[in-house]
Amino acid sequence: MVETGAQSIEDLIPLALRDTATATFRYVRVNLIATTVDAVIEVFIRDGFKLVEDVKMLNVNAHRFMRDGDLSDVLVFPPGTVLHLHPLYVDGSVVLQDKASCMPAHVVQPQPGSEALDACAAPGNKTSHMVSLMANKGRVHAFDMDSRRMQTLVELTTKARCRIIETQCMSFLDVDPLDPKYAQVEYALLDPSCSGSGIVNRMDALVDSYASGGRPQEPQGGRLAGLAEFQMSIIMHAMRFPAVKRISYSTCSVHVEENEAVVAAVLAAQDEFGLAPAEQVIPTWKRRGVAEGGLTPEQAACVVRTLPEDGTNGFFVAGFVRQKPTDVEATRLHLQTIWAGRPAPQAASEPAQNQHQQTNQKKREFNKSADGKPAGPMKKKPKPTVDTRKQNSSLNGQRARSAVTASGPPAAGAGGTSKGKKRPKRRVTSAVTQ
Ligand SMILES: C[S@@+](CC[C@H](N)C(=O)[O-])C[C@H]1O[C@@H](n2cnc3c(N)ncnc32)[C@H](O)[C@@H]1O
């Protein structure tokens, strides 16, 4: 970017392509690290824009805009509004991000001062959104396998003034959930590679989501099945972090196989997490999931779909919440023992020890391998296999029976840990602390 003299990633897009990127409304996410929604509204009004209350009044020629009715930090402009040269965008006070892509951070709801992870983070729009909601306080662990996209994440989140992101260029599936470093991680945003079939806005296709480069393609043959297995393994892996209590799972795909069916398969494969209730998942948004792929109508009402006719890209978001609280202190004590290589310290009390044993028992069950043998909860790299006790998974019988493994990329564009390929070394490409 520096070499080309571009000010932002959108500047790298040929002008001809920018003209085609006007199919949907233009959404402006206010970066709460830098400013407030009211302050941004004032600036636009000073610049000659009129604040209106009805979407029917949005008209590009009349310079109008409005607050978004579902997301408190988002403003809506008519299709075709050119904002990438606006000073608020250039200085990082606002981010140009499709509304649907702003939903996951609102579903995961990370609190200021807490710890969160972003499993497939680059180029980082949702990572910086979480940091904005966290008021730049706490820690966000951002993982991505693609070093080029990770570099973009570092640039974009630096521009957005994020100071609490620690990036690691590696497969999320190789991250050890029991590493003490992640013992406080309570929130997980999962936006893994997908078919990209929901993307209608060329600009978003180029700067925001889907896979690791290339164009969205119509899925062929088993590609969707491979993506679904990979997506499920990412969710199951995030569920192994002991303190994680809230997860958002999203795709920019319109296919049931990557959306409702993956959620149904995850619900069938474990019982630590359930679906977040509808009132916690963008409750004002009318379009919900479809009762297909194994989801009941009640479950489908808990997840969100968006379509181009809603003025956004096609997108899907689901929230998972831990059903029972984990005994984080017991887990921490246990981890301390393992990592220090010395005998277990006396637990604070007998009940805590019992609780701790129960927690491990649960984990052993959770980590059971496909043949039913315990994989061992304290393995350095626990295999993200899916417990196959509940084989009536709706993902499809074949897949549920074979259990998801994360040992190889399911299809071109999706990223597991590549067999036969050299793995990217686990490394911290940038660590920014407060
Ligand atoms: C849909 S994009 C993420 C977009 C990002 N969340 C955002 O909003 O800017 C999916 C990302 O997952 C990454 N990825 C694929 N396989 C991965 C894996 N096993 N571990 C971590 N990241 C992976 C890809 O490199 C790609 O950057």
The ligand as a MOL file (V3000), in Angstrom:
LIG
                    3D

  0  0  0     0  0            999 V3000
M  V30 BEGIN CTAB
M  V30 COUNTS 27 29 0 0 0
M  V30 BEGIN ATOM
M  V30 1 C -14.1280 -14.5030 5.5260 0
M  V30 2 S -12.4740 -14.1450 5.7190 0 CHG=1
M  V30 3 C -12.4130 -13.2480 7.2380 0
M  V30 4 C -12.8410 -11.7960 7.1210 0
M  V30 5 C -12.6010 -11.0390 8.3920 0
M  V30 6 N -13.2920 -11.6720 9.5080 0
M  V30 7 C -13.0390 -9.5990 8.3040 0
M  V30 8 O -14.1720 -9.2880 8.6800 0
M  V30 9 O -12.2700 -8.7530 7.8640 0 CHG=-1
M  V30 10 C -11.8190 -15.6890 6.1740 0
M  V30 11 C -10.3710 -15.6680 6.6020 0
M  V30 12 O -10.0810 -16.9360 7.1880 0
M  V30 13 C -8.7080 -17.1750 6.9870 0
M  V30 14 N -8.4800 -18.6120 7.2960 0
M  V30 15 C -8.7530 -19.6850 6.5300 0
M  V30 16 N -8.4440 -20.8090 7.1950 0
M  V30 17 C -7.9750 -20.4430 8.4110 0
M  V30 18 C -7.4960 -21.1510 9.5540 0
M  V30 19 N -7.4410 -22.4860 9.5760 0
M  V30 20 N -7.0990 -20.4480 10.6240 0
M  V30 21 C -7.1440 -19.0930 10.6180 0
M  V30 22 N -7.5820 -18.3730 9.5600 0
M  V30 23 C -7.9910 -19.0350 8.4750 0
M  V30 24 C -8.4830 -16.7400 5.5590 0
M  V30 25 O -7.1140 -16.4850 5.3370 0
M  V30 26 C -9.3480 -15.4830 5.5020 0
M  V30 27 O -8.5720 -14.3430 5.7650 0
M  V30 END ATOM
M  V30 BEGIN BOND
M  V30 1 1 1 2
M  V30 2 1 2 3
M  V30 3 1 2 10
M  V30 4 1 3 4
M  V30 5 1 4 5
M  V30 6 1 5 6
M  V30 7 1 5 7
M  V30 8 2 7 8
M  V30 9 1 7 9
M  V30 10 1 10 11
M  V30 11 1 11 12
M  V30 12 1 11 26
M  V30 13 1 12 13
M  V30 14 1 13 14
M  V30 15 1 13 24
M  V30 16 1 14 15
M  V30 17 1 14 23
M  V30 18 2 15 16
M  V30 19 1 16 17
M  V30 20 1 17 18
M  V30 21 2 17 23
M  V30 22 1 18 19
M  V30 23 2 18 20
M  V30 24 1 20 21
M  V30 25 2 21 22
M  V30 26 1 22 23
M  V30 27 1 24 25
M  V30 28 1 24 26
M  V30 29 1 26 27
M  V30 END BOND
M  V30 END CTAB
M  END
